[in-house]
Amino acid sequence: MRSIADVLRYVPGAVISQGEGHRDQIILRGNSSTADFFVDGLRDDVQYYRGLYNAERIEVLKGPNAMIFGRGGGGGVINRVTKRPVANAFISGSGSADTYGAWYVDADISQPLSESVSTRMNAVYEEFRNNRDFYDGRRVAINPTVALSLGGATRIDLGFEYNSDKRTIDRGVPRPFRAR
């Protein structure tokens, strides 16, 4: 899974909408919204496609405003919980390609610097292509994060996300008009 749309295919009562071909738009329990998105509990109502390259998990909370989460839309909210730096070092990645020329590669690198400081970087590059003429684009995103353990349960995570998504706005193939 690489997008919110991929996740919502498996969630009852949650559907991805067209979003005018250039943003995530959800329908939760019959309520359409482009603003009921959160990242680590903080509102994320900018209109763009949200990738999952740096997501630890996706929480789909259905119900009215005050249900569980305490804020959001009448149908519910979607909260992306991002990957945090961990105490062990590792490198992982994945990639894919298809016969139309689209391809995808991502990386997840974790490196502790000391017992109280650890780092993690997630990145993705994707080229869009399909069987239709004039459809293309690319997405580049990177999310470096540093964690500072201050003793006990106190921890500060500092992160930044750069996300550049340039794609052809694609609303599908229109049905030809026929005069009757």
OpenMM code with the backbone's topology and positions (N, CA, C; nanometers):
from openmm import Vec3, app, unit

residues = "MET ARG SER ILE ALA ASP VAL LEU ARG TYR VAL PRO GLY ALA VAL ILE SER GLN GLY GLU GLY HIS ARG ASP GLN ILE ILE LEU ARG GLY ASN SER SER THR ALA ASP PHE PHE VAL ASP GLY LEU ARG ASP ASP VAL GLN TYR TYR ARG GLY LEU TYR ASN ALA GLU ARG ILE GLU VAL LEU LYS GLY PRO ASN ALA MET ILE PHE GLY ARG GLY GLY GLY GLY GLY VAL ILE ASN ARG VAL THR LYS ARG PRO VAL ALA ASN ALA PHE ILE SER GLY SER GLY SER ALA ASP THR TYR GLY ALA TRP TYR VAL ASP ALA ASP ILE SER GLN PRO LEU SER GLU SER VAL SER THR ARG MET ASN ALA VAL TYR GLU GLU PHE ARG ASN ASN ARG ASP PHE TYR ASP GLY ARG ARG VAL ALA ILE ASN PRO THR VAL ALA LEU SER LEU GLY GLY ALA THR ARG ILE ASP LEU GLY PHE GLU TYR ASN SER ASP LYS ARG THR ILE ASP ARG GLY VAL PRO ARG PRO PHE ARG ALA ARG".split()
positions = [
    Vec3(0.0841, -0.1177, 0.0000),
    Vec3(0.0000, 0.0000, 0.0000),
    Vec3(0.0885, 0.1239, 0.0000),
    Vec3(0.0512, 0.2186, -0.0852),
    Vec3(0.1311, 0.3403, -0.0980),
    Vec3(0.0533, 0.4679, -0.0742),
    Vec3(-0.0803, 0.4589, -0.0620),
    Vec3(-0.1598, 0.5805, -0.0509),
    Vec3(-0.2782, 0.5587, 0.0426),
    Vec3(-0.3402, 0.6685, 0.0819),
    Vec3(-0.4623, 0.6623, 0.1629),
    Vec3(-0.5699, 0.5846, 0.0880),
    Vec3(-0.5766, 0.6021, -0.0449),
    Vec3(-0.6750, 0.5285, -0.1256),
    Vec3(-0.6558, 0.3784, -0.1119),
    Vec3(-0.5312, 0.3316, -0.1128),
    Vec3(-0.5040, 0.1887, -0.0970),
    Vec3(-0.5516, 0.1374, 0.0384),
    Vec3(-0.5324, 0.2148, 0.1425),
    Vec3(-0.5739, 0.1749, 0.2772),
    Vec3(-0.7260, 0.1679, 0.2867),
    Vec3(-0.7939, 0.2699, 0.2355),
    Vec3(-0.9391, 0.2773, 0.2517),
    Vec3(-1.0152, 0.1707, 0.1733),
    Vec3(-0.9493, 0.1051, 0.0790),
    Vec3(-1.0146, -0.0056, 0.0080),
    Vec3(-1.0502, -0.1201, 0.1027),
    Vec3(-0.9866, -0.1260, 0.2175),
    Vec3(-1.0058, -0.2364, 0.3124),
    Vec3(-1.0739, -0.1927, 0.4418),
    Vec3(-1.1291, -0.0713, 0.4449),
    Vec3(-1.1936, -0.0201, 0.5658),
    Vec3(-1.3431, -0.0024, 0.5387),
    Vec3(-1.4290, -0.0800, 0.6062),
    Vec3(-1.5735, -0.0626, 0.5859),
    Vec3(-1.6182, 0.0777, 0.6277),
    Vec3(-1.7082, 0.1378, 0.5513),
    Vec3(-1.7614, 0.2699, 0.5843),
    Vec3(-1.6696, 0.3839, 0.5464),
    Vec3(-1.5571, 0.3537, 0.4788),
    Vec3(-1.4618, 0.4562, 0.4364),
    Vec3(-1.4323, 0.4372, 0.2882),
    Vec3(-1.4397, 0.5467, 0.2127),
    Vec3(-1.4198, 0.5407, 0.0680),
    Vec3(-1.3329, 0.6585, 0.0271),
    Vec3(-1.2496, 0.6374, -0.0726),
    Vec3(-1.1734, 0.7479, -0.1283),
    Vec3(-1.2568, 0.8091, -0.2409),
    Vec3(-1.2571, 0.9408, -0.2496),
    Vec3(-1.3313, 1.0108, -0.3537),
    Vec3(-1.2311, 1.0659, -0.4541),
    Vec3(-1.2792, 1.1249, -0.5619),
    Vec3(-1.1919, 1.1677, -0.6707),
    Vec3(-1.0982, 1.2815, -0.6309),
    Vec3(-1.1412, 1.3736, -0.5486),
    Vec3(-1.0559, 1.4837, -0.5049),
    Vec3(-1.0110, 1.5739, -0.6181),
    Vec3(-1.0934, 1.5882, -0.7211),
    Vec3(-1.0630, 1.6716, -0.8377),
    Vec3(-0.9333, 1.6307, -0.9060),
    Vec3(-0.8852, 1.5110, -0.8805),
    Vec3(-0.7664, 1.4609, -0.9472),
    Vec3(-0.6354, 1.5135, -0.8940),
    Vec3(-0.6375, 1.5872, -0.7804),
    Vec3(-0.5104, 1.6402, -0.7301),
    Vec3(-0.5014, 1.6447, -0.5778),
    Vec3(-0.5825, 1.5642, -0.5069),
    Vec3(-0.5730, 1.5613, -0.3608),
    Vec3(-0.6476, 1.4400, -0.3076),
    Vec3(-0.6158, 1.4039, -0.1834),
    Vec3(-0.6927, 1.3007, -0.1146),
    Vec3(-0.8257, 1.3616, -0.0730),
    Vec3(-0.9329, 1.2918, -0.1007),
    Vec3(-1.0650, 1.3313, -0.0532),
    Vec3(-1.1334, 1.2033, -0.0065),
    Vec3(-1.1822, 1.2056, 0.1167),
    Vec3(-1.2388, 1.0848, 0.1767),
    Vec3(-1.3877, 1.0998, 0.2017),
    Vec3(-1.4534, 0.9876, 0.2088),
    Vec3(-1.5925, 0.9836, 0.2514),
    Vec3(-1.5979, 0.8830, 0.3657),
    Vec3(-1.6206, 0.9344, 0.4875),
    Vec3(-1.6293, 0.8499, 0.6066),
    Vec3(-1.7727, 0.8505, 0.6556),
    Vec3(-1.8329, 0.7338, 0.6559),
    Vec3(-1.9713, 0.7170, 0.6997),
    Vec3(-2.0646, 0.8170, 0.6307),
    Vec3(-2.0433, 0.8380, 0.5005),
    Vec3(-2.1310, 0.9251, 0.4211),
    Vec3(-2.0949, 1.0713, 0.4215),
    Vec3(-1.9929, 1.1121, 0.4966),
    Vec3(-1.9528, 1.2528, 0.5046),
    Vec3(-1.8252, 1.2745, 0.4232),
    Vec3(-1.8350, 1.3580, 0.3191),
    Vec3(-1.7207, 1.3865, 0.2338),
    Vec3(-1.6347, 1.4963, 0.2952),
    Vec3(-1.5011, 1.4791, 0.2876),
    Vec3(-1.4122, 1.5789, 0.3466),
    Vec3(-1.2749, 1.5747, 0.2819),
    Vec3(-1.2102, 1.6912, 0.2780),
    Vec3(-1.0688, 1.6993, 0.2408),
    Vec3(-0.9866, 1.7470, 0.3601),
    Vec3(-1.0496, 1.7623, 0.4778),
    Vec3(-0.9822, 1.8235, 0.5918),
    Vec3(-0.9762, 1.7359, 0.7162),
    Vec3(-1.0261, 1.6150, 0.7136),
    Vec3(-1.0266, 1.5314, 0.8338),
    Vec3(-0.9048, 1.4403, 0.8401),
    Vec3(-0.7877, 1.4969, 0.8092),
    Vec3(-0.6621, 1.4239, 0.8135),
    Vec3(-0.5763, 1.4781, 0.9274),
    Vec3(-0.5035, 1.3883, 0.9919),
    Vec3(-0.4134, 1.4252, 1.1009),
    Vec3(-0.2821, 1.3503, 1.0835),
    Vec3(-0.1731, 1.4100, 1.1323),
    Vec3(-0.0425, 1.3449, 1.1375),
    Vec3(0.0007, 1.3481, 1.2826),
    Vec3(0.0170, 1.2327, 1.3418),
    Vec3(0.0544, 1.2215, 1.4832),
    Vec3(-0.0368, 1.3058, 1.5721),
    Vec3(-0.1646, 1.3099, 1.5391),
    Vec3(-0.2633, 1.3811, 1.6187),
    Vec3(-0.2768, 1.5287, 1.5888),
    Vec3(-0.1950, 1.5833, 1.4975),
    Vec3(-0.2032, 1.7247, 1.4601),
    Vec3(-0.2724, 1.7375, 1.3253),
    Vec3(-0.3589, 1.8360, 1.3123),
    Vec3(-0.4375, 1.8525, 1.1896),
    Vec3(-0.3470, 1.8673, 1.0676),
    Vec3(-0.3854, 1.7999, 0.9603),
    Vec3(-0.3147, 1.8032, 0.8321),
    Vec3(-0.4190, 1.8278, 0.7248),
    Vec3(-0.4669, 1.9514, 0.7132),
    Vec3(-0.5758, 1.9780, 0.6195),
    Vec3(-0.5301, 2.0447, 0.4897),
    Vec3(-0.4020, 2.0357, 0.4593),
    Vec3(-0.3524, 2.0820, 0.3301),
    Vec3(-0.4021, 1.9835, 0.2246),
    Vec3(-0.4346, 2.0321, 0.1068),
    Vec3(-0.4916, 1.9449, 0.0048),
    Vec3(-0.3818, 1.8926, -0.0869),
    Vec3(-0.3434, 1.7661, -0.0657),
    Vec3(-0.2401, 1.6996, -0.1442),
    Vec3(-0.2583, 1.5487, -0.1297),
    Vec3(-0.1807, 1.4722, -0.2068),
    Vec3(-0.1803, 1.3272, -0.1918),
    Vec3(-0.0840, 1.2897, -0.0800),
    Vec3(-0.1311, 1.2078, 0.0126),
    Vec3(-0.0512, 1.1667, 0.1272),
    Vec3(0.0075, 1.0286, 0.1017),
    Vec3(0.1387, 1.0219, 0.0929),
    Vec3(0.2049, 0.8935, 0.0740),
    Vec3(0.2203, 0.8214, 0.2068),
    Vec3(0.2524, 0.6937, 0.2000),
    Vec3(0.2671, 0.6135, 0.3215),
    Vec3(0.4120, 0.5740, 0.3474),
    Vec3(0.5066, 0.6327, 0.2755),
    Vec3(0.6467, 0.5942, 0.2885),
    Vec3(0.7007, 0.6147, 0.4306),
    Vec3(0.6470, 0.7104, 0.5042),
    Vec3(0.6951, 0.7378, 0.6398),
    Vec3(0.5887, 0.7103, 0.7462),
    Vec3(0.4902, 0.6277, 0.7138),
    Vec3(0.3820, 0.5982, 0.8088),
    Vec3(0.4069, 0.4660, 0.8804),
    Vec3(0.4009, 0.4700, 1.0110),
    Vec3(0.4093, 0.3485, 1.0940),
    Vec3(0.2762, 0.2739, 1.0889),
    Vec3(0.1673, 0.3519, 1.0983),
    Vec3(0.0331, 0.2939, 1.0890),
    Vec3(-0.0660, 0.4040, 1.0527),
    Vec3(-0.1832, 0.3608, 1.0053),
    Vec3(-0.2915, 0.4511, 0.9707),
    Vec3(-0.4082, 0.4185, 1.0625),
    Vec3(-0.4599, 0.5201, 1.1301),
    Vec3(-0.5745, 0.5018, 1.2186),
    Vec3(-0.6963, 0.5659, 1.1524),
    Vec3(-0.7986, 0.4863, 1.1263),
    Vec3(-0.9237, 0.5368, 1.0710),
    Vec3(-1.0259, 0.5309, 1.1834),
    Vec3(-1.0620, 0.6472, 1.2341),
    Vec3(-1.1549, 0.6567, 1.3466),
    Vec3(-1.2878, 0.7075, 1.2935),
    Vec3(-1.3889, 0.6233, 1.3001),
    Vec3(-1.5196, 0.6595, 1.2445),
    Vec3(-1.6132, 0.7012, 1.3562),
    Vec3(-1.6916, 0.8051, 1.3310),
    Vec3(-1.7873, 0.8539, 1.4288),
    Vec3(-1.7876, 1.0048, 1.4350),
    Vec3(-1.8734, 1.0630, 1.5172),
    Vec3(-1.8838, 1.2084, 1.5250),
    Vec3(-1.7619, 1.2721, 1.5929),
    Vec3(-1.7612, 1.4055, 1.5936),
    Vec3(-1.6463, 1.4837, 1.6421),
    Vec3(-1.5816, 1.4312, 1.7695),
    Vec3(-1.6573, 1.4115, 1.8730),
    Vec3(-1.5991, 1.3819, 2.0030),
    Vec3(-1.5638, 1.2346, 2.0222),
    Vec3(-1.5964, 1.1491, 1.9265),
    Vec3(-1.5714, 1.0057, 1.9436),
    Vec3(-1.4223, 0.9767, 1.9426),
    Vec3(-1.3701, 0.9225, 2.0468),
    Vec3(-1.2330, 0.8760, 2.0644),
    Vec3(-1.1288, 0.9876, 2.0488),
    Vec3(-1.1228, 1.0496, 1.9306),
    Vec3(-1.0157, 1.1415, 1.8960),
    Vec3(-1.0392, 1.2815, 1.9497),
    Vec3(-1.1643, 1.3214, 1.9654),
    Vec3(-1.1954, 1.4490, 2.0253),
    Vec3(-1.2065, 1.5662, 1.9310),
    Vec3(-1.1768, 1.5476, 1.8021),
    Vec3(-1.1893, 1.6573, 1.7063),
    Vec3(-1.1945, 1.5996, 1.5657),
    Vec3(-1.2435, 1.6774, 1.4724),
    Vec3(-1.2502, 1.6320, 1.3346),
    Vec3(-1.3907, 1.6407, 1.2816),
    Vec3(-1.4166, 1.5719, 1.1738),
    Vec3(-1.5442, 1.5803, 1.1058),
    Vec3(-1.6480, 1.4862, 1.1616),
    Vec3(-1.7702, 1.5042, 1.1114),
    Vec3(-1.8831, 1.4248, 1.1575),
    Vec3(-1.8708, 1.2777, 1.1248),
    Vec3(-1.8030, 1.2432, 1.0165),
    Vec3(-1.7906, 1.1028, 0.9784),
    Vec3(-1.6731, 1.0325, 1.0424),
    Vec3(-1.5744, 1.1082, 1.0861),
    Vec3(-1.4550, 1.0500, 1.1468),
    Vec3(-1.3294, 1.1206, 1.1001),
    Vec3(-1.2152, 1.0607, 1.1312),
    Vec3(-1.0863, 1.1188, 1.0937),
    Vec3(-0.9899, 1.0076, 1.0531),
    Vec3(-0.8849, 1.0485, 0.9809),
    Vec3(-0.7757, 0.9580, 0.9473),
    Vec3(-0.6493, 1.0177, 1.0066),
    Vec3(-0.5822, 0.9405, 1.0914),
    Vec3(-0.4593, 0.9843, 1.1570),
    Vec3(-0.3433, 0.8981, 1.1076),
    Vec3(-0.2411, 0.9633, 1.0496),
    Vec3(-0.1187, 0.8917, 1.0101),
    Vec3(-0.0192, 0.9027, 1.1240),
    Vec3(0.0252, 0.7902, 1.1741),
    Vec3(0.1270, 0.7872, 1.2792),
    Vec3(0.2601, 0.7626, 1.2089),
    Vec3(0.3517, 0.8595, 1.2190),
    Vec3(0.4773, 0.8513, 1.1451),
    Vec3(0.5793, 0.7625, 1.2157),
    Vec3(0.6754, 0.7176, 1.1368),
    Vec3(0.7843, 0.6355, 1.1894),
    Vec3(0.8744, 0.7231, 1.2751),
    Vec3(0.9125, 0.6714, 1.3915),
    Vec3(0.9991, 0.7449, 1.4835),
    Vec3(1.1365, 0.6788, 1.4885),
    Vec3(1.2393, 0.7552, 1.5198),
    Vec3(1.3713, 0.6940, 1.5359),
    Vec3(1.3693, 0.5874, 1.6455),
    Vec3(1.4459, 0.4822, 1.6238),
    Vec3(1.4538, 0.3710, 1.7183),
    Vec3(1.5987, 0.3510, 1.7609),
    Vec3(1.6191, 0.2659, 1.8600),
    Vec3(1.7515, 0.2478, 1.9198),
    Vec3(1.8439, 0.1573, 1.8392),
    Vec3(1.7935, 0.0858, 1.7404),
    Vec3(1.8805, -0.0029, 1.6635),
    Vec3(1.8993, 0.0481, 1.5207),
    Vec3(2.0151, 0.0160, 1.4626),
    Vec3(2.0474, 0.0595, 1.3267),
    Vec3(1.9922, -0.0407, 1.2256),
    Vec3(1.9371, 0.0099, 1.1173),
    Vec3(1.8931, -0.0764, 1.0074),
    Vec3(1.8758, 0.0057, 0.8814),
    Vec3(1.8740, -0.0650, 0.7704),
    Vec3(1.8453, -0.0060, 0.6399),
    Vec3(1.7479, -0.0991, 0.5704),
    Vec3(1.6389, -0.0438, 0.5201),
    Vec3(1.5461, -0.1249, 0.4420),
    Vec3(1.4947, -0.0414, 0.3252),
    Vec3(1.4425, -0.1091, 0.2275),
    Vec3(1.3904, -0.0401, 0.1112),
    Vec3(1.3044, -0.1330, 0.0292),
    Vec3(1.2365, -0.0744, -0.0663),
    Vec3(1.1555, -0.1541, -0.1587),
    Vec3(1.1477, -0.0807, -0.2908),
    Vec3(1.1057, -0.1521, -0.3919),
    Vec3(1.0910, -0.0930, -0.5227),
    Vec3(0.9950, -0.1741, -0.6072),
    Vec3(0.9455, -0.1118, -0.7103),
    Vec3(0.8583, -0.1826, -0.8039),
    Vec3(0.8612, -0.1099, -0.9378),
    Vec3(0.8198, -0.1802, -1.0416),
    Vec3(0.8095, -0.1228, -1.1758),
    Vec3(0.6977, -0.1954, -1.2488),
    Vec3(0.6411, -0.1290, -1.3484),
    Vec3(0.5396, -0.1964, -1.4289),
    Vec3(0.5740, -0.1839, -1.5769),
    Vec3(0.4955, -0.2469, -1.6613),
    Vec3(0.5249, -0.2517, -1.8042),
    Vec3(0.4944, -0.1212, -1.8767),
    Vec3(0.4288, -0.0264, -1.8122),
    Vec3(0.3994, 0.1026, -1.8741),
    Vec3(0.5098, 0.2047, -1.8498),
    Vec3(0.6065, 0.1739, -1.7667),
    Vec3(0.7161, 0.2655, -1.7398),
    Vec3(0.7095, 0.3332, -1.6051),
    Vec3(0.6083, 0.3032, -1.5250),
    Vec3(0.6009, 0.3584, -1.3891),
    Vec3(0.6954, 0.2797, -1.2992),
    Vec3(0.7574, 0.3483, -1.2058),
    Vec3(0.8427, 0.2791, -1.1090),
    Vec3(0.8455, 0.3550, -0.9777),
    Vec3(0.8905, 0.2850, -0.8739),
    Vec3(0.8832, 0.3345, -0.7364),
    Vec3(1.0009, 0.2768, -0.6587),
    Vec3(1.0625, 0.3601, -0.5756),
    Vec3(1.1673, 0.3118, -0.4853),
    Vec3(1.1581, 0.3918, -0.3555),
    Vec3(1.1738, 0.3230, -0.2425),
    Vec3(1.1744, 0.3927, -0.1135),
    Vec3(1.2838, 0.3359, -0.0245),
    Vec3(1.3220, 0.4138, 0.0771),
    Vec3(1.4267, 0.3736, 0.1709),
    Vec3(1.3880, 0.4163, 0.3119),
    Vec3(1.4294, 0.3358, 0.4074),
    Vec3(1.4067, 0.3632, 0.5496),
    Vec3(1.5387, 0.3328, 0.6208),
    Vec3(1.6029, 0.4369, 0.6741),
    Vec3(1.7350, 0.4225, 0.7363),
    Vec3(1.7280, 0.4734, 0.8796),
    Vec3(1.7709, 0.3891, 0.9733),
    Vec3(1.7729, 0.4266, 1.1141),
    Vec3(1.9158, 0.4148, 1.1653),
    Vec3(1.9605, 0.5177, 1.2397),
    Vec3(2.0965, 0.5158, 1.2927),
    Vec3(2.1016, 0.5859, 1.4278),
    Vec3(2.1271, 0.5099, 1.5368),
    Vec3(2.1480, 0.5768, 1.6656),
    Vec3(2.2853, 0.6452, 1.6665),
    Vec3(2.2912, 0.7671, 1.7223),
    Vec3(2.4177, 0.8400, 1.7313),
    Vec3(2.4809, 0.8257, 1.8691),
    Vec3(2.3979, 0.8065, 1.9703),
    Vec3(2.4440, 0.7833, 2.1072),
    Vec3(2.3280, 0.7167, 2.1814),
    Vec3(2.3418, 0.6980, 2.3110),
    Vec3(2.2326, 0.6366, 2.3867),
    Vec3(2.1116, 0.7285, 2.3977),
    Vec3(2.1330, 0.8586, 2.3815),
    Vec3(2.0212, 0.9525, 2.3959),
    Vec3(1.9796, 1.0200, 2.2655),
    Vec3(2.0509, 0.9942, 2.1572),
    Vec3(2.0179, 1.0566, 2.0286),
    Vec3(2.0124, 0.9497, 1.9195),
    Vec3(1.9013, 0.9479, 1.8469),
    Vec3(1.8897, 0.8558, 1.7333),
    Vec3(1.8256, 0.9291, 1.6159),
    Vec3(1.8533, 0.8803, 1.4959),
    Vec3(1.8038, 0.9438, 1.3742),
    Vec3(1.7330, 0.8411, 1.2862),
    Vec3(1.6464, 0.8924, 1.2002),
    Vec3(1.5793, 0.8063, 1.1034),
    Vec3(1.5457, 0.8910, 0.9821),
    Vec3(1.5647, 0.8324, 0.8644),
    Vec3(1.5300, 0.9018, 0.7413),
    Vec3(1.4483, 0.8088, 0.6529),
    Vec3(1.3351, 0.8582, 0.6067),
    Vec3(1.2506, 0.7866, 0.5116),
    Vec3(1.2446, 0.8712, 0.3861),
    Vec3(1.2540, 0.8054, 0.2704),
    Vec3(1.2502, 0.8787, 0.1437),
    Vec3(1.1827, 0.7926, 0.0380),
    Vec3(1.1274, 0.8608, -0.0636),
    Vec3(1.0612, 0.7910, -0.1737),
    Vec3(1.0805, 0.8698, -0.3029),
    Vec3(1.0918, 0.7963, -0.4130),
    Vec3(1.0889, 0.8551, -0.5472),
    Vec3(0.9968, 0.7680, -0.6315),
    Vec3(0.9053, 0.8327, -0.7038),
    Vec3(0.8098, 0.7576, -0.7841),
    Vec3(0.7857, 0.8286, -0.9167),
    Vec3(0.7854, 0.7543, -1.0250),
    Vec3(0.7508, 0.8046, -1.1584),
    Vec3(0.6156, 0.7464, -1.1960),
    Vec3(0.5224, 0.8314, -1.2416),
    Vec3(0.3888, 0.7873, -1.2796),
    Vec3(0.3805, 0.7699, -1.4308),
    Vec3(0.3270, 0.6593, -1.4743),
    Vec3(0.2952, 0.6336, -1.6149),
    Vec3(0.1794, 0.5346, -1.6159),
    Vec3(0.1016, 0.5358, -1.7235),
    Vec3(0.0026, 0.4303, -1.7413),
    Vec3(-0.0255, 0.4123, -1.8893),
    Vec3(-0.1286, 0.3395, -1.9220),
    Vec3(-0.1558, 0.3054, -2.0610),
    Vec3(-0.2210, 0.4188, -2.1402),
    Vec3(-0.2526, 0.5302, -2.0765),
    Vec3(-0.3170, 0.6418, -2.1452),
    Vec3(-0.2144, 0.7473, -2.1844),
    Vec3(-0.2352, 0.8092, -2.2999),
    Vec3(-0.1444, 0.9142, -2.3459),
    Vec3(-0.1525, 1.0352, -2.2534),
    Vec3(-0.0443, 1.1069, -2.2419),
    Vec3(-0.0363, 1.2338, -2.1703),
    Vec3(-0.0571, 1.2220, -2.0202),
    Vec3(-0.0404, 1.1051, -1.9633),
    Vec3(-0.0477, 1.0908, -1.8176),
    Vec3(0.0927, 1.0618, -1.7675),
    Vec3(0.1437, 1.1484, -1.6828),
    Vec3(0.2741, 1.1233, -1.6223),
    Vec3(0.2889, 1.2092, -1.4982),
    Vec3(0.4043, 1.2020, -1.4369),
    Vec3(0.4323, 1.2811, -1.3180),
    Vec3(0.5362, 1.2113, -1.2332),
    Vec3(0.5694, 1.2764, -1.1244),
    Vec3(0.6667, 1.2177, -1.0318),
    Vec3(0.6391, 1.2684, -0.8916),
    Vec3(0.6834, 1.1896, -0.7956),
    Vec3(0.6717, 1.2291, -0.6553),
    Vec3(0.8053, 1.2042, -0.5887),
    Vec3(0.8534, 1.3039, -0.5160),
    Vec3(0.9757, 1.2941, -0.4378),
    Vec3(0.9414, 1.3393, -0.2970),
    Vec3(0.9772, 1.2589, -0.1980),
    Vec3(0.9503, 1.2975, -0.0593),
    Vec3(1.0631, 1.2455, 0.0298),
    Vec3(1.0941, 1.3239, 0.1312),
    Vec3(1.1970, 1.2843, 0.2270),
    Vec3(1.1546, 1.3327, 0.3654),
    Vec3(1.1822, 1.2512, 0.4662),
    Vec3(1.1417, 1.2830, 0.6028),
    Vec3(1.2536, 1.2446, 0.7010),
    Vec3(1.3496, 1.3359, 0.7264),
    Vec3(1.4506, 1.3090, 0.8287),
    Vec3(1.3956, 1.3428, 0.9678),
    Vec3(1.4299, 1.2621, 1.0671),
    Vec3(1.3828, 1.2827, 1.2042),
    Vec3(1.4969, 1.2530, 1.3017),
    Vec3(1.5060, 1.3355, 1.4057),
    Vec3(1.6031, 1.3159, 1.5136),
    Vec3(1.5256, 1.3043, 1.6443),
    Vec3(1.5622, 1.2062, 1.7256),
    Vec3(1.4983, 1.1879, 1.8564),
    Vec3(1.6012, 1.2116, 1.9660),
    Vec3(1.5615, 1.2920, 2.0653),
    Vec3(1.6468, 1.3204, 2.1804),
    Vec3(1.5789, 1.2658, 2.3047),
    Vec3(1.6426, 1.1695, 2.3704),
    Vec3(1.5891, 1.1161, 2.4955),
    Vec3(1.6466, 1.1983, 2.6097),
    Vec3(1.5569, 1.2585, 2.6899),
    Vec3(1.6007, 1.3474, 2.7973),
    Vec3(1.5942, 1.2815, 2.9338),
    Vec3(1.5738, 1.1513, 2.9343),
    Vec3(1.5666, 1.0785, 3.0611),
    Vec3(1.4248, 1.0391, 3.0952),
    Vec3(1.4098, 0.9196, 3.1476),
    Vec3(1.2761, 0.8712, 3.1815),
    Vec3(1.1914, 0.8556, 3.0572),
    Vec3(1.0693, 0.9007, 3.0642),
    Vec3(0.9774, 0.8914, 2.9508),
    Vec3(0.9792, 1.0180, 2.8648),
    Vec3(1.0677, 1.1123, 2.8938),
    Vec3(1.0723, 1.2384, 2.8198),
    Vec3(1.1557, 1.2221, 2.6939),
    Vec3(1.0952, 1.2567, 2.5820),
    Vec3(1.1610, 1.2419, 2.4529),
    Vec3(1.1125, 1.3538, 2.3611),
    Vec3(1.2045, 1.4085, 2.2827),
    Vec3(1.1704, 1.5103, 2.1850),
    Vec3(1.2049, 1.4557, 2.0465),
    Vec3(1.1072, 1.4569, 1.9572),
    Vec3(1.1285, 1.4178, 1.8180),
    Vec3(1.1217, 1.5431, 1.7324),
    Vec3(1.2255, 1.5663, 1.6526),
    Vec3(1.2296, 1.6789, 1.5600),
    Vec3(1.2343, 1.6231, 1.4194),
    Vec3(1.1388, 1.6615, 1.3374),
    Vec3(1.1343, 1.6090, 1.2017),
    Vec3(1.0906, 1.7141, 1.1026),
    Vec3(1.1166, 1.6860, 0.9779),
    Vec3(1.0800, 1.7737, 0.8677),
    Vec3(1.0395, 1.6855, 0.7505),
    Vec3(0.9343, 1.7239, 0.6791),
    Vec3(0.8949, 1.6481, 0.5607),
    Vec3(0.8940, 1.7387, 0.4391),
    Vec3(0.9668, 1.6980, 0.3362),
    Vec3(0.9635, 1.7636, 0.2063),
    Vec3(0.8843, 1.6718, 0.1141),
    Vec3(0.7838, 1.7259, 0.0463),
    Vec3(0.6983, 1.6449, -0.0402),
    Vec3(0.6716, 1.7222, -0.1689),
    Vec3(0.7201, 1.6721, -0.2809),
    Vec3(0.6957, 1.7344, -0.4107),
    Vec3(0.6223, 1.6329, -0.4978),
    Vec3(0.4988, 1.6631, -0.5302),
    Vec3(0.4151, 1.5714, -0.6080),
    Vec3(0.3661, 1.6457, -0.7313),
    Vec3(0.4216, 1.6137, -0.8445),
    Vec3(0.3821, 1.6777, -0.9705),
    Vec3(0.3264, 1.5695, -1.0606),
    Vec3(0.1951, 1.5753, -1.0823),
    Vec3(0.1301, 1.4757, -1.1675),
    Vec3(0.0259, 1.5439, -1.2541),
    Vec3(-0.0062, 1.4786, -1.3637),
    Vec3(-0.1113, 1.5274, -1.4508),
    Vec3(-0.2445, 1.5084, -1.3799),
    Vec3(-0.3227, 1.6140, -1.3733),
    Vec3(-0.4557, 1.6007, -1.3139),
    Vec3(-0.5379, 1.5140, -1.4076),
    Vec3(-0.5833, 1.4015, -1.3559),
    Vec3(-0.6484, 1.3004, -1.4379),
    Vec3(-0.7842, 1.2667, -1.3795),
    Vec3(-0.8876, 1.3136, -1.4458),
    Vec3(-1.0236, 1.2883, -1.3967),
    Vec3(-1.0906, 1.1757, -1.4724),
    Vec3(-1.0148, 1.0979, -1.5467),
    Vec3(-1.0714, 0.9860, -1.6200),
    Vec3(-1.0995, 1.0219, -1.7647),
    Vec3(-1.1563, 0.9288, -1.8353),
    Vec3(-1.1886, 0.9475, -1.9760),
    Vec3(-1.3335, 0.9938, -1.9854),
    Vec3(-1.3580, 1.1150, -2.0365),
    Vec3(-1.4962, 1.1635, -2.0439),
    Vec3(-1.5762, 1.0867, -2.1487),
    Vec3(-1.7022, 1.0723, -2.1208),
    Vec3(-1.7918, 1.0083, -2.2159),
    Vec3(-1.8202, 1.1084, -2.3273),
    Vec3(-1.8105, 1.0685, -2.4539),
    Vec3(-1.8357, 1.1638, -2.5621),
    Vec3(-1.9806, 1.2117, -2.5627),
    Vec3(-1.9990, 1.3393, -2.5949),
    Vec3(-2.1323, 1.3964, -2.6033),
    Vec3(-2.1965, 1.3563, -2.7352),
    Vec3(-2.3182, 1.3095, -2.7283),
    Vec3(-2.3889, 1.2726, -2.8513),
    Vec3(-2.5235, 1.3456, -2.8520),
    Vec3(-2.5423, 1.4258, -2.9544),
    Vec3(-2.6703, 1.4966, -2.9688),
    Vec3(-2.7791, 1.3965, -3.0085),
    Vec3(-2.8943, 1.4122, -2.9527),
    Vec3(-3.0031, 1.3197, -2.9854),
    Vec3(-3.1150, 1.3940, -3.0504),
] * unit.nanometer
topology = app.Topology()
chain = topology.addChain("A")
for resn in residues:
    res = topology.addResidue(resn, chain)
    for name in ("N", "CA", "C"):
        topology.addAtom(name, app.Element.getBySymbol(name[0]), res)
